[in-house]
Amino acid sequence: SSGIKQSTGSSGINAEYGGMGWAMAELVSMRLLPLWVGARGTEFSWKYLQLSFEANISLAHHVIMAMLIWMWTRNNLEKSVLPLIVSLLLLCSSKQTLLELVGTMFHFSSFGLLGISFGLTAFIGLLSTYLYINLCLQDNAWSKYN
């Protein structure tokens, strides 16, 4: 039992593995098959390029969501940061619905919605990474590297 615990690493790394697992499952089930079947043809289509960009944004989204869930489950988290983490989690959970709503209301093109999705994911990612680094510094998790 102790050998397994030593080989699995820290809980933060395990949360990132969970995010990568979610992203891999979505990639295989929703994007790999259409890309493989459609992109093998001789004609070029922008939708396959868009599909690959969506897959990369989705990968980042799932890793960010796993990081936020890991931070939310921490017992030493400052109470003042908790509402921000919960708000970011709710935003992550409803991102696709919000994108469809914005696309319907303002008639954005598919690449316009892709840009909005990228911007929203980048914003949530940068803010989440900032919170994660502050949590690690608070725990002195990086003191062994100094």
C-alpha positions as a Markdown table, in Angstrom:
| # | Residue | x | y | z |
|---|---|---|---|---|
| 1 | Ser | 0.0 | 0.0 | 0.0 |
| 2 | Ser | 2.8 | 2.4 | 0.9 |
| 3 | Gly | 4.6 | 1.7 | -2.4 |
| 4 | Ile | 1.5 | 2.6 | -4.4 |
| 5 | Lys | 1.1 | 5.8 | -2.4 |
| 6 | Gln | 4.7 | 6.8 | -3.0 |
| 7 | Ser | 4.5 | 6.1 | -6.8 |
| 8 | Thr | 1.3 | 8.1 | -7.3 |
| 9 | Gly | 2.7 | 11.4 | -6.3 |
| 10 | Ser | 1.0 | 14.4 | -4.7 |
| 11 | Ser | -2.7 | 15.1 | -4.8 |
| 12 | Gly | -2.1 | 18.1 | -7.1 |
| 13 | Ile | -0.5 | 15.9 | -9.7 |
| 14 | Asn | -3.2 | 13.3 | -9.4 |
| 15 | Ala | -5.8 | 16.0 | -10.0 |
| 16 | Glu | -4.0 | 17.0 | -13.2 |
| 17 | Tyr | -3.9 | 13.3 | -14.2 |
| 18 | Gly | -7.7 | 13.3 | -13.8 |
| 19 | Gly | -8.0 | 16.4 | -16.0 |
| 20 | Met | -5.9 | 14.7 | -18.7 |
| 21 | Gly | -8.0 | 11.6 | -18.4 |
| 22 | Trp | -11.2 | 13.6 | -18.9 |
| 23 | Ala | -9.7 | 15.4 | -21.9 |
| 24 | Met | -8.5 | 12.2 | -23.4 |
| 25 | Ala | -11.9 | 10.6 | -23.1 |
| 26 | Glu | -13.5 | 13.5 | -24.8 |
| 27 | Leu | -10.8 | 13.7 | -27.5 |
| 28 | Val | -11.3 | 10.0 | -28.4 |
| 29 | Ser | -15.1 | 10.0 | -28.3 |
| 30 | Met | -15.9 | 13.4 | -29.8 |
| 31 | Arg | -13.0 | 14.6 | -32.0 |
| 32 | Leu | -10.6 | 11.8 | -33.0 |
| 33 | Leu | -13.0 | 9.7 | -35.1 |
| 34 | Pro | -14.5 | 12.6 | -37.1 |
| 35 | Leu | -11.1 | 14.0 | -37.7 |
| 36 | Trp | -9.7 | 10.7 | -38.8 |
| 37 | Val | -12.6 | 9.9 | -41.1 |
| 38 | Gly | -13.1 | 13.4 | -42.6 |
| 39 | Ala | -9.5 | 14.6 | -42.9 |
| 40 | Arg | -8.3 | 11.6 | -44.8 |
| 41 | Gly | -10.1 | 12.9 | -47.9 |
| 42 | Thr | -8.3 | 14.7 | -50.6 |
| 43 | Glu | -10.2 | 18.0 | -50.1 |
| 44 | Phe | -9.2 | 20.5 | -47.5 |
| 45 | Ser | -11.9 | 21.8 | -45.2 |
| 46 | Trp | -11.6 | 24.4 | -42.5 |
| 47 | Lys | -13.9 | 22.5 | -40.2 |
| 48 | Tyr | -11.1 | 19.9 | -39.5 |
| 49 | Leu | -8.7 | 22.7 | -38.6 |
| 50 | Gln | -11.3 | 24.2 | -36.3 |
| 51 | Leu | -11.9 | 20.7 | -34.8 |
| 52 | Ser | -8.2 | 20.4 | -33.9 |
| 53 | Phe | -8.2 | 23.9 | -32.3 |
| 54 | Glu | -11.3 | 23.0 | -30.3 |
| 55 | Ala | -9.6 | 19.8 | -29.1 |
| 56 | Asn | -6.6 | 21.9 | -27.8 |
| 57 | Ile | -8.9 | 24.3 | -26.1 |
| 58 | Ser | -10.9 | 21.4 | -24.6 |
| 59 | Leu | -7.7 | 19.9 | -23.3 |
| 60 | Ala | -6.7 | 23.1 | -21.5 |
| 61 | His | -10.3 | 23.5 | -20.2 |
| 62 | His | -10.3 | 20.1 | -18.6 |
| 63 | Val | -6.9 | 20.5 | -17.0 |
| 64 | Ile | -8.0 | 23.9 | -15.6 |
| 65 | Met | -11.2 | 22.4 | -14.3 |
| 66 | Ala | -9.3 | 19.6 | -12.6 |
| 67 | Met | -7.0 | 22.2 | -11.0 |
| 68 | Leu | -9.9 | 24.2 | -9.7 |
| 69 | Ile | -11.6 | 21.0 | -8.3 |
| 70 | Trp | -8.3 | 20.1 | -6.5 |
| 71 | Met | -8.1 | 23.6 | -5.0 |
| 72 | Trp | -11.7 | 23.5 | -4.0 |
| 73 | Thr | -11.2 | 20.3 | -2.0 |
| 74 | Arg | -8.2 | 21.6 | -0.1 |
| 75 | Asn | -8.8 | 22.0 | 3.6 |
| 76 | Asn | -6.2 | 24.8 | 4.1 |
| 77 | Leu | -7.7 | 27.1 | 1.5 |
| 78 | Glu | -8.3 | 30.7 | 2.7 |
| 79 | Lys | -12.0 | 31.3 | 3.0 |
| 80 | Ser | -11.8 | 34.6 | 1.1 |
| 81 | Val | -10.6 | 32.7 | -2.1 |
| 82 | Leu | -13.3 | 30.0 | -1.9 |
| 83 | Pro | -16.1 | 32.1 | -3.6 |
| 84 | Leu | -13.7 | 32.9 | -6.5 |
| 85 | Ile | -12.9 | 29.3 | -7.0 |
| 86 | Val | -16.5 | 28.3 | -6.9 |
| 87 | Ser | -17.4 | 31.0 | -9.4 |
| 88 | Leu | -14.7 | 29.8 | -11.8 |
| 89 | Leu | -15.9 | 26.3 | -11.4 |
| 90 | Leu | -19.5 | 27.4 | -12.3 |
| 91 | Leu | -18.1 | 29.3 | -15.2 |
| 92 | Cys | -16.2 | 26.3 | -16.4 |
| 93 | Ser | -19.3 | 24.1 | -16.0 |
| 94 | Ser | -21.5 | 26.4 | -18.0 |
| 95 | Lys | -19.0 | 27.5 | -20.6 |
| 96 | Gln | -20.5 | 25.5 | -23.5 |
| 97 | Thr | -24.0 | 26.7 | -22.7 |
| 98 | Leu | -22.8 | 30.3 | -22.5 |
| 99 | Leu | -21.0 | 30.0 | -25.8 |
| 100 | Glu | -24.1 | 28.6 | -27.5 |
| 101 | Leu | -26.2 | 31.4 | -26.1 |
| 102 | Val | -23.8 | 34.1 | -27.2 |
| 103 | Gly | -23.5 | 32.5 | -30.7 |
| 104 | Thr | -27.3 | 32.4 | -31.0 |
| 105 | Met | -27.9 | 35.9 | -29.7 |
| 106 | Phe | -25.1 | 37.7 | -31.7 |
| 107 | His | -24.8 | 35.4 | -34.7 |
| 108 | Phe | -21.0 | 34.8 | -34.4 |
| 109 | Ser | -19.3 | 32.6 | -36.9 |
| 110 | Ser | -17.9 | 29.3 | -35.8 |
| 111 | Phe | -14.3 | 30.7 | -35.8 |
| 112 | Gly | -15.6 | 33.7 | -33.8 |
| 113 | Leu | -17.0 | 31.4 | -31.2 |
| 114 | Leu | -13.7 | 29.5 | -31.2 |
| 115 | Gly | -11.9 | 32.8 | -30.5 |
| 116 | Ile | -14.3 | 33.6 | -27.6 |
| 117 | Ser | -13.9 | 30.1 | -26.2 |
| 118 | Phe | -10.1 | 30.5 | -26.4 |
| 119 | Gly | -10.3 | 33.9 | -24.7 |
| 120 | Leu | -12.6 | 32.6 | -21.9 |
| 121 | Thr | -10.5 | 29.5 | -21.3 |
| 122 | Ala | -7.3 | 31.6 | -21.3 |
| 123 | Phe | -8.8 | 34.0 | -18.8 |
| 124 | Ile | -10.0 | 31.2 | -16.5 |
| 125 | Gly | -6.7 | 29.4 | -16.9 |
| 126 | Leu | -4.5 | 32.4 | -16.0 |
| 127 | Leu | -6.6 | 33.3 | -13.0 |
| 128 | Ser | -6.6 | 29.6 | -11.8 |
| 129 | Thr | -2.9 | 29.3 | -12.3 |
| 130 | Tyr | -2.4 | 32.5 | -10.2 |
| 131 | Leu | -4.5 | 31.0 | -7.4 |
| 132 | Tyr | -2.7 | 27.7 | -7.7 |
| 133 | Ile | 0.7 | 29.2 | -7.4 |
| 134 | Asn | -0.3 | 31.3 | -4.4 |
| 135 | Leu | -1.7 | 28.2 | -2.7 |
| 136 | Cys | 1.5 | 26.3 | -3.4 |
| 137 | Leu | 3.6 | 29.2 | -2.0 |
| 138 | Gln | 1.3 | 29.4 | 1.0 |
| 139 | Asp | 1.9 | 25.6 | 1.6 |
| 140 | Asn | 5.7 | 26.2 | 1.1 |
| 141 | Ala | 5.5 | 23.4 | -1.4 |
| 142 | Trp | 8.2 | 25.0 | -3.5 |
| 143 | Ser | 10.6 | 25.6 | -0.7 |
| 144 | Lys | 12.5 | 22.4 | -1.5 |
| 145 | Tyr | 13.4 | 23.9 | -4.9 |
| 146 | Asn | 14.9 | 27.1 | -3.5 |
